[in-house]
Amino acid sequence: MINQPVQVLFIHGGMTFKSRHDYLNFLRQREIVLENWSSWSREYLDQALGDNFEVIRPAMPLKENACYDDWLIHFERYLPLLRDNIVLIGSSLGGLFLAKYLSEQKFPKKILSTYLVCPPFDDTLFGENLAGGFELGSDLSLLEQNCSNLRLLFARQDDVVPIDHAAKYRQQLKQAEIIIYDHIAGHFKITEFPEIIVLIKNDLQKYEN
């Protein structure tokens, strides 16, 4: 029985560039919009999970020109504050970060479940580069050892991470559950994500029973 709220550690996405020249070109050319949009990973996640969960969101450094070593330092500073039976969620580059970290390091806490949402596998993305040290190694076995309950969530119509990245993860991860959604358009830029809420709550219920 878990007496404290279950911690949910959420690692957001980001972008990487192969050179500073490419990064500066991105800044010059990216679309500027004034409207704010609500993501499923913000207020919705807190409200839908409810009081039994505590969502923790590290603001990873240099999100728009990310470097794995920088994220690693910041991430590991949170580890002493985490409790057993934590839920890990990584979105996009955040999902790849967790996949890389958990395939290279033994996680110091017991993990209730891990969700990698549209994580890229390699540098074959639509219109983006994968650099900055985020490249996966050839052996992901420790990832499954760290996460006995591991799910990877993809959208068939993702316009950033091609759907064949799901198959690439499947070749490496024999025990993980890979879910592909046909009804989610784009790179999970949705305001609500009830499917992941149901999965997380079911994980907790199974553990408590």
Stockholm file with secondary structure:
# STOCKHOLM 1.0

chainA/1-209         MINQPVQVLFIHGGMTFKSRHDYLNFLRQREIVLENWSSWSREYLDQALGDNFEVIRPAMPLKENACYDDWLIHFERYLPLLRDNIVLIGSSLGGLFLAKYLSEQKFPKKILSTYLVCPPFDDTLFGENLAGGFELGSDLSLLEQNCSNLRLLFARQDDVVPIDHAAKYRQQLKQAEIIIYDHIAGHFKITEFPEIIVLIKNDLQKYEN
#=GR chainA/1-209 SS CCCSCEEEEEECCCCBCSSHHHHHHHHHHSCCCCCCCCCIIIIIHHHHHCTTEEEECCCCTTGGGCCHHHHHHHHHHHGGGCCSSEEEEEETHHHHHHHHHHHHSCCSSCEEEEEEESCCCSSCCSSCBCCTTCCCCSCCHHHHHHCSSEEEEEEEECSSSCTHHHHHHHHHCSSSEEEEEEEEESSSCCSCCHHHHHHHHHHHHHHHC
#=GC SS_cons         CCCSCEEEEEECCCCBCSSHHHHHHHHHHSCCCCCCCCCIIIIIHHHHHCTTEEEECCCCTTGGGCCHHHHHHHHHHHGGGCCSSEEEEEETHHHHHHHHHHHHSCCSSCEEEEEEESCCCSSCCSSCBCCTTCCCCSCCHHHHHHCSSEEEEEEEECSSSCTHHHHHHHHHCSSSEEEEEEEEESSSCCSCCHHHHHHHHHHHHHHHC
//
